[in-house]
């Protein structure tokens, strides 16, 4: 039987997504009116792994701010996001 490539890799993934969104909200001091999107995408840059995590910060009436983390979603730590935001 083949594996579904769109299926979540683990049950921990939704919890990790929520953690990353909460960390992003805290680090960037975002209120509840700001939407946050987190996704893993293919990375073609030489200095990143095959997959990177992209965080979209969608403030009402503004352009989407993109934060790129050259790590898999499950490998991201609070300090990674804090360092990028600095």
PEVEN-V191178 format. One record per backbone hydrogen bond with DSSP energy under -0.5 kcal/mol. NH is the residue of the N-H (numbers start at 1). CO is the residue of the C=O. If there is no record, write none. Layout:
# PEVEN-V191178
[[NH:CO] [NH:CO]]
This chain:
# PEVEN-V191178
[[5:3] [7:4] [13:10] [15:11] [16:12] [17:13] [18:14] [19:15] [20:16] [21:17] [22:18] [23:19] [24:20] [25:21] [26:22] [27:23] [28:24] [29:26] [30:25] [34:31] [35:33] [35:58] [37:56] [39:54] [41:52] [43:50] [48:45] [52:41] [53:69] [54:39] [55:67] [56:37] [56:54] [57:55] [57:65] [58:35] [58:56] [59:57] [62:59] [65:57] [66:64] [67:55] [69:53] [70:68] [71:69] [75:72] [76:72] [76:73] [80:77] [81:77] [82:78] [83:79] [84:80] [85:81] [86:82]]
